[in-house]
Amino acid sequence: AATGLYEAEASRLARAVATLGDAHPDDLANWDPRLAATELQTAARVLAPLAGRPLLACAPGCKMQANDWEQENWRALLRRLYKKYPSFGLVMAGAKEDAATCEYAAMDWGGAKVNLAGTLSPRESAAVFSHTRAFLGTDSGPKHLAACMGVPCVCVFAARDLPGVWFPPGKRNQIVYHQPECSGCGLETCIVMKKKCILSVTVDEMEQALDRVLTQWIEA
């Protein structure tokens, strides 16, 4: 009640096996995937074209229609962010089927960028994210990988699940989440309400959320 958030799924699972010991899911160090040297080397190689720049990662794809913020929103957001942060390099990420969406979303990014969707393993993606200042995305696998590396996540969430259950671990994240009257539906495909929850999130809100994360980095 104090936070408006429900128990995170990781915390629930840890509590379910607490007789074996405390997994301490709130300690971000316990999410460390212990990347191999070869995985770190792959990340350095694919990021070479962006060397010397601060980096943003963006993974606009997702498996569920209900979680899709749609490519026009992502393109508008990245267009704005390039104007505000032209010195940054952009890393697009995701699965092979997300490559076209990534290409479209990043079309107006006039600076250095790479589209790595479908070219890396999950662990190699995590290694890439470790080089970035912030991660932009949806409720998806790449979000979890970025959070495991301690990268602040700026995520747009549908309200199909209760708030907090699938939010990424870490205290520097910015989650944009609206709760209309149909929230908590659990639907993977939303037709009747036309994805009211996630599509009510504006480009302005996501831009401001990233601004808050980068302000923390600049002040640090």
N, C-alpha and C positions, 0 to 999 in steps of 0.2 A: 504493500500500500504506500510505502514511503517513496518509492521510485516510479510506480506505475508500470513496472516491468515484471514479467513472469520469470520463473526459474529457467535459466539457460539449459538446453538439452544436455550439454556436456556436464553441467553440475548435477543434473538429475541422474545421469548414468553413473557418475562418480559416487553419488550418494547411495545408489542401488548396490554398489559393491564395496561400501565403506568398511565392511568387516575385514576386507583384505588390506586396508590401509587408506590413508587420505591421499587422493590423487592431486590435491591442490590445483584444481582447474582454474582458479583465479590468478595463479602465478604464471605470467606469460612465459617465463623460462621453461615451464613444463610443456609448452607447445613446440619447442625447438625440434625441427626434424633431423638435426645433425647431418647436414648435407655433406656429401662426399666431395673430395677435391675435384673430381672430374665434372661434377655438376656445377661447381663454382666456376670452373674454367670455361664451361659451355656458356654460362651467363656472361662472363667477361668477353667472350668472343662475339656473341650476337649483339652485345651492347656497344661494341667498338665504334660503330658509326655515330654514336651519341656521346662519345667520351668527352669529359670535361664539362658537361652540362648537368644541372640538377634535373631529375627525371620525375615525370608523372606516369603512372600506369593506369590503363583503362581497359576494362573487360565488360563490354556492354551486352554480351550474349547471356542466355540462360536456357534451361531445358523446358521450363514451364511457361506457357502463354500468359498465365496470370502474373508472372514475375517480370514480364517484358515491359520496360519503360519506353521502348520503341526507338528506332534508329534516328528518326528526325529530332527527337529530344536530345539524344547523345551528340548528334552533329551540331545542333545549336549551342549546346553547352561547351563543346570543345572549341567551337569558333570563338566564343566569348573568352574562354580561358587563354587561348593563344594571344589574343589582343592584350590581355592583362599580364600574362607571364610569357613573353616572347623568348626569353632566354632559356626556357625549359625545353628538354627533349621529351617526346611522347612515345610511350611503349604501349602498343595495343596487344592484347593477349586474349586467350580463350582456346576453345576446341577448334578442330578443323572446320566444323560447320559454322563457326562464328567468323571465319575469315572475311567473308564478303560484308558482313555487318560492320566489322572493325574497319575495313577499308572505307566504307561509306561514312561512318561516323567521324573518321579522321580526315575527311576530304578537304576541309577548310583549315586544317592546321598547317600554317605556312612555314613552320620551322622544321627542325630535324625530327624524324619519326621513324619507327620501325613497326611493322605488323608481324608479330610472332605467333599469331593464332594458328594452332595446328602443327607447329614446328617443334614444340618442346614437350618433354614429359612433365607431369605435375611437379616433380621435385626440381627439375630444371627451371620451371616457371617460378617456383618459390625462390630459387637463387636469383633470378632476374628481379623479382619484386624487392629483394633485400637491398637493391641499389636505388630504390625510388623513395621520394619524399612523401608520397601519398598514393593511395589506390582509389580509383573510382569504379564503381560497379553496382551490380544487383546482388540479390541473395543467390549466390552461386558458388561453385567450387573455387574459382580464383580468389574470391573474397576470403575464404578460409585460409588459403595458402599465404596470402599477403598478411593476414592477421597473425598467423603462426610465426612470421618473420618480424613481428613487432612493427609493421608498417601501419600508420593510421589509415583507416578505411572510411571513405565517404561513400555511403551506400544508400540507394533508393530501395525501399522495401514495400512490397504489397502487404495488405493487411489480412491475407488469407490465414496466416498464423498469428498467434498471440504475440504481443510485443515482448521482445527479449528472448524468446525461445531460440531463435536462430541468429541473433545478433552476434557479431564477431567478438572474440575476447580482446581485452585491452581497454585502457581508459582514455585514449586519445581519439577514438572513433567518433564520427559524426553520422548518425543514422537519421534519414528523412523518412518519416512514417506517418501516414494519415489514417485515421480510423473513422470511416463513414458508418452509416447504420448497418451495413452488410458485413462489417469486419468479423474475422474469425470464421469465415465460411469454409475454409479448407479446400476450396476449389483449385484444381490445376489449370482448368480452362474456364474463363469467365466471359460469358456471352451476354447474359441478361443485363448485368450492371455495367458492361463494357469497361471492365477494369477501372472502375471509378476510383478505387483507393490509390493505385499507383499512378494513374494518369492525372490525378489531381495534384501531384507533386510538380512544382514548376521548375523551369530552368534556373530562375532566380534563386530558389531555395538551395538547389544543388551548388550553384556558384558560391553562395554565401557560406555554405557548409565547408567547401574546400578552402575558402578564404580564412576561415577560423583555424583550420588545420595548419595552413602554411604560415599564418601569423604566429602560431606557437613555435614553429620551426625557426622562423626568422628571429624571434625574440630569444630563443635558446642559444 
